[in-house]
């Protein structure tokens, strides 16, 4: 058997009004299938067939060149090949740590962040070049392939035709399925939250603790809004703290389904109403809570939308619309990390200017230090910023009129 695949073949996406298609040549026959990529990536333009005889160095060279490998060998060998590709990418990445610019000079925090994001994007591109075939029922027609049908149904919903997707994407689907089954323990709730695929997991406990410990403002016992609820963790916490009615909003279908599922598990569906909305529901509330994405940058996948927000769109929208949805004498809790400030992506003065321009003032602030592993990882490209990071609950009120 040959140790290298055949020459790559050109492929193209399907028609604009159809699902994207991936095309390849196999056994001298032109073939095609639907293409799935959660991040919206276009089908690769070159595809070769790979099997158990393919050497890792050859696969790495092809992937770096932008040639995808459609796997026809043993599934477990494909997993091992992906691990080998990751070692090669990560080894190269350590030599280009992101702490220096192209000239070899120490990078500024903002430059280090952008270099880090570029390295992440390149890593994702290379590792996404190892592709798998899927049957219409989400079965994988490869030797020793696991049964991933339930995990895929949770992520993709119903399916009607065979398709091709990357092994890396499948690993994310399997990981999300396991998290959904196991859940994430939330000490402040005394319960577990079960994140769905594509919904950010509440693993940063410090922001949850801030909401759990902040004194409720007068009148908040009757009503609160949770803007951008995600898994529903903050809405559940507010209800558990005794608030009679919580309206939790989100605009992502997966987040809405996830929040409803978690609230049902916690027997809180009668006290928390989950509403589809881009930011605010109708009306005003004496307490409005929002934990927007913390970094003003472009996300590369749906789940990254919980972390990265271009031009701080959600933060700006929340602040600009808050005065019209906050009851007189009410209080808003903005939960925000200052990591963007340490990375040079946004200044404290810019944040305060946004608050002031929205007709709001700061009534107080509660801070917490993060405890996640990256905060103490000296090898992390963004270690200096992460080590200085503080997460804050900003208490905002209507600006008082001056005489």
C-alpha positions as CSV (number, residue, x, y, z in Angstrom):
1,X,0.0,0.0,0.0
2,X,1.3,3.5,-0.7
3,X,2.3,5.6,2.3
4,X,1.1,8.9,0.9
5,X,-2.3,9.9,-0.5
6,X,-3.2,10.6,-4.1
7,X,-2.9,14.1,-5.5
8,X,-5.5,16.6,-4.2
9,X,-8.7,17.4,-6.2
10,X,-10.4,20.7,-6.4
11,X,-13.8,21.0,-4.7
12,X,-16.3,23.8,-4.4
13,X,-19.3,24.7,-2.3
14,X,-22.8,24.0,-3.4
15,X,-25.2,26.5,-4.9
16,X,-25.9,29.6,-2.8
17,X,-29.4,28.3,-2.0
18,X,-28.3,24.9,-0.9
19,X,-26.3,23.4,1.9
20,X,-22.5,23.6,1.3
21,X,-21.2,20.5,-0.5
22,X,-17.8,18.9,-0.4
23,X,-16.4,17.2,-3.5
24,X,-13.6,14.7,-3.9
25,X,-12.3,12.0,-6.2
26,X,-12.1,8.4,-4.8
27,X,-11.2,5.3,-6.8
28,X,-11.2,7.4,-10.0
29,X,-14.8,8.4,-9.3
30,X,-16.2,11.9,-8.5
31,X,-18.0,11.9,-5.2
32,X,-19.7,14.5,-3.0
33,X,-21.6,14.9,0.3
34,X,-23.1,17.7,2.5
35,X,-20.5,19.7,4.5
36,X,-21.0,20.5,8.1
37,X,-18.8,23.1,10.0
38,X,-20.2,24.6,13.2
39,X,-18.0,27.7,12.8
40,X,-19.3,28.3,9.3
41,X,-16.0,27.4,7.6
42,X,-16.3,26.8,3.9
43,X,-15.5,23.3,2.6
44,X,-11.8,22.7,1.9
45,X,-10.8,23.3,-1.7
46,X,-8.5,20.2,-1.8
47,X,-9.3,16.8,-0.5
48,X,-7.3,13.5,-0.5
49,X,-8.2,10.1,0.9
50,X,-6.3,9.0,4.0
51,X,-6.0,5.7,5.8
52,X,-3.9,3.8,8.4
53,X,-0.9,3.9,6.1
54,X,-0.7,7.7,6.1
55,X,2.4,9.0,8.0
56,X,1.9,11.8,10.5
57,X,4.5,14.0,8.9
58,X,2.8,13.7,5.5
59,X,-0.6,14.5,7.0
60,X,0.8,17.5,8.8
61,X,2.4,18.9,5.6
62,X,-0.9,18.4,3.7
63,X,-2.9,20.1,6.5
64,X,-0.6,23.1,6.7
65,X,-1.0,23.4,2.9
66,X,-4.8,23.5,3.2
67,X,-5.4,20.0,1.9
68,X,-8.0,18.1,3.8
69,X,-7.8,14.3,4.5
70,X,-11.0,12.3,4.3
71,X,-10.4,9.3,6.5
72,X,-11.2,5.8,5.4
73,X,-9.1,3.8,7.9
74,X,-9.6,2.8,11.5
75,X,-11.4,5.4,13.7
76,X,-9.0,5.0,16.6
77,X,-6.0,5.5,14.3
78,X,-7.6,8.7,13.1
79,X,-7.7,9.9,16.8
80,X,-4.1,9.1,17.2
81,X,-3.2,10.9,14.0
82,X,-5.1,14.0,15.2
83,X,-3.1,13.9,18.4
84,X,0.1,13.7,16.4
85,X,-0.9,16.7,14.3
86,X,-1.7,18.6,17.6
87,X,1.8,17.8,18.9
88,X,3.4,19.2,15.8
89,X,1.3,22.3,15.8
90,X,1.8,23.0,19.5
91,X,5.6,22.4,19.2
92,X,5.8,25.0,16.5
93,X,3.6,27.3,18.6
94,X,5.9,27.1,21.6
95,X,8.7,28.3,19.4
96,X,6.5,31.2,18.3
97,X,5.1,32.0,21.8
98,X,3.2,35.1,21.0
99,X,5.2,37.0,23.6
100,X,7.4,38.6,20.9
101,X,6.5,40.3,17.6
102,X,8.0,39.5,14.2
103,X,11.1,41.6,14.9
104,X,11.8,39.6,18.1
105,X,10.9,42.5,20.4
106,X,8.7,42.0,23.4
107,X,5.1,42.3,22.2
108,X,2.7,44.8,23.9
109,X,-0.3,43.2,25.7
110,X,-2.5,44.0,22.7
111,X,0.0,42.6,20.2
112,X,0.5,39.5,22.4
113,X,-3.3,38.9,22.4
114,X,-3.6,39.2,18.6
115,X,-0.6,36.9,18.1
116,X,-2.2,34.5,20.5
117,X,-5.5,34.6,18.6
118,X,-3.6,34.1,15.3
119,X,-1.9,31.1,16.7
120,X,-5.2,29.7,17.9
121,X,-6.8,30.2,14.5
122,X,-3.9,28.6,12.7
123,X,-4.1,25.6,15.1
124,X,-7.8,25.2,14.5
125,X,-7.3,25.4,10.7
126,X,-4.7,22.7,10.7
127,X,-6.5,20.3,13.0
128,X,-9.8,20.7,11.2
129,X,-8.3,19.2,8.0
130,X,-8.8,15.6,9.2
131,X,-12.3,14.7,8.0
132,X,-14.8,11.9,8.8
133,X,-17.7,10.5,6.8
134,X,-21.1,10.3,8.5
135,X,-24.2,8.4,7.5
136,X,-27.6,10.0,7.5
137,X,-28.4,8.6,11.0
138,X,-25.0,10.0,12.4
139,X,-23.4,6.7,12.3
140,X,-19.7,6.7,11.3
141,X,-18.8,4.0,8.7
142,X,-15.3,3.3,10.0
143,X,-13.8,0.4,11.9
144,X,-13.9,0.8,15.7
145,X,-16.0,4.0,15.4
146,X,-18.0,4.9,18.6
147,X,-21.7,5.4,18.6
148,X,-22.0,9.2,18.5
149,X,-25.6,9.3,17.2
150,X,-27.1,10.8,20.4
151,X,-24.3,13.3,20.8
152,X,-24.7,14.5,17.2
153,X,-28.5,14.7,17.5
154,X,-28.1,17.0,20.5
155,X,-25.7,19.2,18.6
156,X,-27.2,19.2,15.1
157,X,-30.8,18.2,15.5
158,X,-32.5,16.1,12.8
159,X,-30.5,15.0,9.8
160,X,-31.6,13.5,6.4
161,X,-28.4,12.8,4.4
162,X,-24.8,11.6,4.7
163,X,-22.3,14.4,5.3
164,X,-18.7,15.1,6.1
165,X,-17.3,16.9,9.1
166,X,-14.0,17.2,10.9
167,X,-12.8,14.9,13.6
168,X,-12.0,17.9,15.7
169,X,-15.6,19.1,15.5
170,X,-16.8,15.6,16.5
171,X,-14.6,15.7,19.5
172,X,-16.2,19.0,20.6
173,X,-19.6,17.4,20.1
174,X,-18.6,14.4,22.2
175,X,-17.1,16.6,24.9
176,X,-20.3,18.7,25.1
177,X,-22.4,15.6,25.3
178,X,-20.4,14.4,28.3
179,X,-20.6,17.8,30.0
180,X,-24.4,17.8,29.3
181,X,-24.8,14.4,31.0
182,X,-22.5,15.1,33.9
183,X,-23.2,18.8,34.5
184,X,-21.1,21.5,36.2
185,X,-21.3,21.7,40.0
186,X,-22.2,25.2,41.1
187,X,-21.5,25.6,44.8
188,X,-23.5,28.8,45.1
189,X,-26.6,26.9,43.8
190,X,-25.9,23.7,45.6
191,X,-26.7,22.0,42.3
192,X,-25.4,21.2,38.8
193,X,-25.9,23.2,35.6
194,X,-25.9,21.1,32.4
195,X,-24.5,23.1,29.4
196,X,-25.7,22.2,25.9
197,X,-23.5,22.1,22.8
198,X,-22.7,25.6,21.7
199,X,-23.6,27.2,25.1
200,X,-20.7,28.4,27.3
201,X,-20.2,26.4,30.4
202,X,-20.3,28.3,33.7
203,X,-16.8,27.2,34.8
204,X,-15.7,30.7,36.0
205,X,-17.1,30.5,39.5
206,X,-16.0,34.0,40.7
207,X,-18.7,35.8,38.7
208,X,-21.4,33.5,40.1
209,X,-20.2,34.1,43.6
210,X,-20.4,37.8,43.1
211,X,-24.1,37.6,42.1
212,X,-24.7,35.2,45.0
213,X,-23.3,37.6,47.7
214,X,-24.3,41.1,46.5
215,X,-27.1,42.6,48.6
216,X,-30.4,42.8,46.7
217,X,-31.6,46.3,46.1
218,X,-35.0,47.4,47.5
219,X,-37.9,46.0,45.4
220,X,-35.8,43.4,43.7
221,X,-37.7,40.6,45.6
222,X,-40.5,40.9,43.1
223,X,-38.8,41.0,39.7
224,X,-35.4,40.8,38.0
225,X,-34.2,40.6,34.4
226,X,-31.2,38.3,33.5
227,X,-29.9,39.6,30.1
228,X,-28.1,37.0,28.0
229,X,-28.9,34.1,30.2
230,X,-26.9,31.3,28.5
231,X,-27.2,28.2,30.6
232,X,-29.7,30.0,32.9
233,X,-27.3,29.8,35.9
234,X,-27.7,33.4,37.0
235,X,-31.5,33.4,36.5
236,X,-31.6,30.2,38.7
237,X,-29.4,31.8,41.3
238,X,-31.6,34.9,41.5
239,X,-34.7,32.8,41.9
240,X,-33.0,30.8,44.5
241,X,-32.2,34.0,46.4
242,X,-35.9,34.6,46.7
243,X,-36.8,36.8,43.8
244,X,-40.4,35.9,42.9
245,X,-40.2,36.3,39.1
246,X,-37.1,36.4,36.9
247,X,-37.3,37.0,33.1
248,X,-34.2,35.5,31.4
249,X,-33.5,36.5,27.8
250,X,-31.2,35.2,25.1
251,X,-31.3,35.4,21.3
252,X,-29.6,32.0,20.6
253,X,-31.9,29.0,20.2
254,X,-29.4,26.6,21.8
255,X,-29.1,28.9,24.8
256,X,-32.9,29.2,25.2
257,X,-33.3,25.4,25.1
258,X,-30.4,25.0,27.5
259,X,-31.8,27.5,30.0
260,X,-35.2,26.0,29.9
261,X,-33.8,22.5,30.5
262,X,-31.7,23.6,33.5
263,X,-34.5,25.5,35.1
264,X,-36.8,22.5,34.7
265,X,-34.1,20.3,36.3
266,X,-34.0,22.8,39.2
267,X,-37.8,23.0,39.5
268,X,-37.7,26.7,38.8
269,X,-39.7,26.9,35.6
270,X,-42.6,28.4,37.4
271,X,-40.5,31.3,38.7
272,X,-38.2,32.0,35.8
273,X,-39.6,32.9,32.4
274,X,-37.2,32.3,29.5
275,X,-37.8,34.8,26.6
276,X,-36.2,35.1,23.2
277,X,-35.0,38.7,22.9
278,X,-32.0,40.6,21.7
279,X,-31.0,41.9,25.1
280,X,-34.1,43.3,27.0
281,X,-37.7,42.0,27.4
282,X,-40.5,44.5,27.6
283,X,-41.0,46.6,30.7
284,X,-38.8,47.7,33.6
285,X,-37.4,45.8,36.6
286,X,-35.9,46.9,39.9
287,X,-32.9,44.6,39.3
288,X,-31.3,43.9,35.9
289,X,-28.3,41.6,35.6
290,X,-26.0,41.1,32.7
291,X,-22.7,39.2,32.2
292,X,-21.7,40.2,28.6
293,X,-18.7,38.9,26.7
294,X,-15.6,40.3,28.3
295,X,-13.3,40.8,25.3
296,X,-13.9,43.1,22.4
297,X,-12.7,40.8,19.6
298,X,-14.2,38.7,16.8
299,X,-15.3,35.2,17.8
300,X,-14.3,32.2,15.6
301,X,-17.1,29.9,16.7
302,X,-20.6,30.1,18.2
303,X,-19.4,29.2,21.7
304,X,-16.7,31.9,21.6
305,X,-19.5,34.5,21.3
306,X,-19.8,34.2,25.1
307,X,-16.2,35.4,25.4
308,X,-15.5,37.6,22.4
309,X,-17.8,40.5,21.3
310,X,-16.7,42.7,18.3
311,X,-16.6,46.3,19.3
312,X,-18.3,45.4,22.6
313,X,-21.6,45.3,20.9
314,X,-23.5,43.6,23.7
315,X,-21.9,45.7,26.4
316,X,-22.8,48.9,24.5
317,X,-26.3,47.7,23.8
318,X,-26.9,46.7,27.4
319,X,-25.7,50.1,28.7
320,X,-27.5,52.1,26.1
321,X,-30.8,50.4,26.6
322,X,-30.6,50.0,30.4
323,X,-32.1,53.3,31.4
324,X,-35.3,52.5,29.6
325,X,-35.6,49.1,31.3
326,X,-34.5,49.9,34.8
327,X,-37.2,50.8,37.3
328,X,-36.9,54.1,39.1
329,X,-34.7,53.6,42.1
330,X,-33.6,50.2,40.7
331,X,-30.1,48.8,40.3
332,X,-28.3,47.0,37.5
333,X,-25.5,44.5,38.0
334,X,-22.9,44.5,35.2
335,X,-20.6,41.6,35.7
336,X,-17.4,42.2,33.8
337,X,-13.7,41.2,33.9
338,X,-11.0,43.8,33.4
339,X,-8.9,41.4,31.3
340,X,-9.6,43.6,28.2
341,X,-8.0,46.5,30.1
342,X,-4.9,44.6,30.9
343,X,-4.7,43.5,27.2
344,X,-5.0,47.0,25.9
345,X,-8.3,46.3,24.2
346,X,-10.4,48.7,26.3
347,X,-9.6,51.2,28.9
348,X,-11.3,51.8,32.2
349,X,-12.0,55.4,31.1
350,X,-13.8,54.1,28.0
351,X,-16.0,51.9,30.1
352,X,-16.8,54.7,32.5
353,X,-17.6,56.9,29.5
354,X,-20.1,54.4,28.2
355,X,-21.8,54.2,31.6
356,X,-21.9,58.0,31.8
357,X,-23.2,58.4,28.3
358,X,-26.1,56.0,29.0
359,X,-27.3,58.2,31.8
360,X,-26.1,55.9,34.5
361,X,-23.8,56.2,37.5
362,X,-21.8,53.7,39.6
363,X,-23.3,53.1,43.0
364,X,-20.7,50.6,44.0
365,X,-18.4,47.8,42.9
366,X,-17.6,44.3,44.2
367,X,-14.4,42.6,43.0
368,X,-13.2,39.0,42.9
369,X,-9.9,37.4,41.7
370,X,-10.2,34.5,39.2
371,X,-9.2,31.1,40.4
372,X,-9.0,29.3,37.0
373,X,-5.7,27.5,36.1
374,X,-4.6,29.9,33.4
375,X,-4.4,32.7,36.0
376,X,-1.3,30.9,37.5
377,X,0.1,29.4,34.3
378,X,3.4,31.2,33.6
379,X,3.7,29.6,30.2
380,X,0.5,31.1,29.0
381,X,1.1,33.7,26.3
382,X,-1.3,36.1,28.2
383,X,-0.1,35.2,31.7
384,X,0.8,38.8,32.8
385,X,-2.7,40.0,31.9
386,X,-4.5,37.0,33.4
387,X,-2.5,37.2,36.6
388,X,-3.7,40.8,37.1
389,X,-7.3,40.2,36.1
390,X,-10.1,41.2,38.4
391,X,-13.8,40.3,37.8
392,X,-16.2,43.0,39.1
393,X,-19.9,43.4,39.8
394,X,-20.7,47.0,38.9
395,X,-23.8,48.4,40.6
396,X,-25.3,50.9,38.3
397,X,-28.2,53.3,38.9
398,X,-30.0,56.1,37.1
399,X,-27.9,59.2,37.1
400,X,-29.1,61.6,39.8
401,X,-30.3,65.0,38.5
402,X,-28.1,67.9,39.6
403,X,-29.6,71.1,40.8
